[in-house]
Amino acid sequence: MQQDLEVSKTLGDQTGECRAHGNLGSAFFSKGNYREALTNHRHQLVLAMKLKDREVRD
């Protein structure tokens, strides 16, 4: 999943980056790493708002 984020950033794919942050946030949450989960979900939210994405998906 981290690679997905890096590739999305490299390609300038903000929608992919948004999705990758959501996936990472969910993975960190399931492992009990709530700080990293929150950080990634915040990045996802900021990107979704920037992209005017009304339906944030994982």
C-alpha atoms as an extended CHARMM CRD file, in Angstrom:
* protein
*
        58  EXT
         1         1  MET       CA              0.0000000000        0.0000000000        0.0000000000  PROA      1               0.0000000000
         2         2  GLN       CA              2.8800000000        2.3440000000        0.6940000000  PROA      2               0.0000000000
         3         3  GLN       CA              4.1180000000        1.6690000000       -2.8420000000  PROA      3               0.0000000000
         4         4  ASP       CA              0.6780000000        2.5590000000       -4.2010000000  PROA      4               0.0000000000
         5         5  LEU       CA              0.9340000000        5.9180000000       -2.4380000000  PROA      5               0.0000000000
         6         6  GLU       CA              4.4320000000        6.5800000000       -3.7650000000  PROA      6               0.0000000000
         7         7  VAL       CA              3.4850000000        5.6620000000       -7.3430000000  PROA      7               0.0000000000
         8         8  SER       CA              0.3740000000        7.8540000000       -7.1810000000  PROA      8               0.0000000000
         9         9  LYS       CA              2.4440000000       10.7910000000       -5.9360000000  PROA      9               0.0000000000
        10        10  THR       CA              5.0760000000       10.2260000000       -8.6240000000  PROA      10              0.0000000000
        11        11  LEU       CA              2.4340000000       10.1680000000      -11.3600000000  PROA      11              0.0000000000
        12        12  GLY       CA              0.5750000000       13.1510000000       -9.9320000000  PROA      12              0.0000000000
        13        13  ASP       CA             -2.5550000000       11.0260000000       -9.5300000000  PROA      13              0.0000000000
        14        14  GLN       CA             -4.3030000000       12.8160000000       -6.6830000000  PROA      14              0.0000000000
        15        15  THR       CA             -7.3440000000       10.5380000000       -6.8050000000  PROA      15              0.0000000000
        16        16  GLY       CA             -5.0610000000        7.5150000000       -6.4470000000  PROA      16              0.0000000000
        17        17  GLU       CA             -3.1560000000        9.2580000000       -3.6760000000  PROA      17              0.0000000000
        18        18  CYS       CA             -6.4140000000        9.9550000000       -1.8560000000  PROA      18              0.0000000000
        19        19  ARG       CA             -7.4500000000        6.3070000000       -2.1570000000  PROA      19              0.0000000000
        20        20  ALA       CA             -4.0080000000        5.0880000000       -1.0280000000  PROA      20              0.0000000000
        21        21  HSD       CA             -4.1360000000        7.2670000000        2.1020000000  PROA      21              0.0000000000
        22        22  GLY       CA             -7.5560000000        5.8170000000        2.9020000000  PROA      22              0.0000000000
        23        23  ASN       CA             -6.2860000000        2.2700000000        2.4720000000  PROA      23              0.0000000000
        24        24  LEU       CA             -3.2260000000        2.9580000000        4.6070000000  PROA      24              0.0000000000
        25        25  GLY       CA             -5.3750000000        4.5740000000        7.2780000000  PROA      25              0.0000000000
        26        26  SER       CA             -7.6170000000        1.5190000000        7.4250000000  PROA      26              0.0000000000
        27        27  ALA       CA             -4.6320000000       -0.8420000000        7.5670000000  PROA      27              0.0000000000
        28        28  PHE       CA             -2.9710000000        1.1060000000       10.3740000000  PROA      28              0.0000000000
        29        29  PHE       CA             -6.2550000000        1.2450000000       12.2700000000  PROA      29              0.0000000000
        30        30  SER       CA             -6.7310000000       -2.5300000000       12.0330000000  PROA      30              0.0000000000
        31        31  LYS       CA             -3.2210000000       -3.0100000000       13.4330000000  PROA      31              0.0000000000
        32        32  GLY       CA             -3.9220000000       -0.6700000000       16.3470000000  PROA      32              0.0000000000
        33        33  ASN       CA             -1.6230000000        2.1180000000       15.1390000000  PROA      33              0.0000000000
        34        34  TYR       CA             -4.2030000000        4.8420000000       15.6220000000  PROA      34              0.0000000000
        35        35  ARG       CA             -1.8310000000        7.7890000000       15.2510000000  PROA      35              0.0000000000
        36        36  GLU       CA             -0.7390000000        6.7050000000       11.7520000000  PROA      36              0.0000000000
        37        37  ALA       CA             -4.3310000000        5.8020000000       10.8790000000  PROA      37              0.0000000000
        38        38  LEU       CA             -5.5180000000        9.2670000000       11.8340000000  PROA      38              0.0000000000
        39        39  THR       CA             -2.6730000000       10.9390000000        9.9370000000  PROA      39              0.0000000000
        40        40  ASN       CA             -3.4830000000        9.0350000000        6.7520000000  PROA      40              0.0000000000
        41        41  HSD       CA             -7.2160000000        9.5860000000        7.0350000000  PROA      41              0.0000000000
        42        42  ARG       CA             -6.6020000000       13.3130000000        7.5090000000  PROA      42              0.0000000000
        43        43  HSD       CA             -4.4970000000       13.3700000000        4.3350000000  PROA      43              0.0000000000
        44        44  GLN       CA             -7.3140000000       11.5220000000        2.5800000000  PROA      44              0.0000000000
        45        45  LEU       CA             -9.8680000000       14.0620000000        3.7860000000  PROA      45              0.0000000000
        46        46  VAL       CA             -7.7690000000       17.0560000000        2.7020000000  PROA      46              0.0000000000
        47        47  LEU       CA             -7.2430000000       15.5700000000       -0.7600000000  PROA      47              0.0000000000
        48        48  ALA       CA            -10.9150000000       14.6440000000       -1.0960000000  PROA      48              0.0000000000
        49        49  MET       CA            -11.9220000000       18.1930000000       -0.2170000000  PROA      49              0.0000000000
        50        50  LYS       CA             -9.3710000000       19.5800000000       -2.6830000000  PROA      50              0.0000000000
        51        51  LEU       CA            -10.7350000000       17.2860000000       -5.3990000000  PROA      51              0.0000000000
        52        52  LYS       CA            -14.3050000000       18.0870000000       -4.3550000000  PROA      52              0.0000000000
        53        53  ASP       CA            -14.9090000000       14.3720000000       -3.9260000000  PROA      53              0.0000000000
        54        54  ARG       CA            -18.2080000000       14.0620000000       -2.0790000000  PROA      54              0.0000000000
        55        55  GLU       CA            -17.8640000000       10.3280000000       -1.5120000000  PROA      55              0.0000000000
        56        56  VAL       CA            -14.6140000000        9.4080000000        0.2130000000  PROA      56              0.0000000000
        57        57  ARG       CA            -13.9080000000        5.7350000000       -0.4760000000  PROA      57              0.0000000000
        58        58  ASP       CA            -11.3600000000        3.2120000000        0.7640000000  PROA      58              0.0000000000
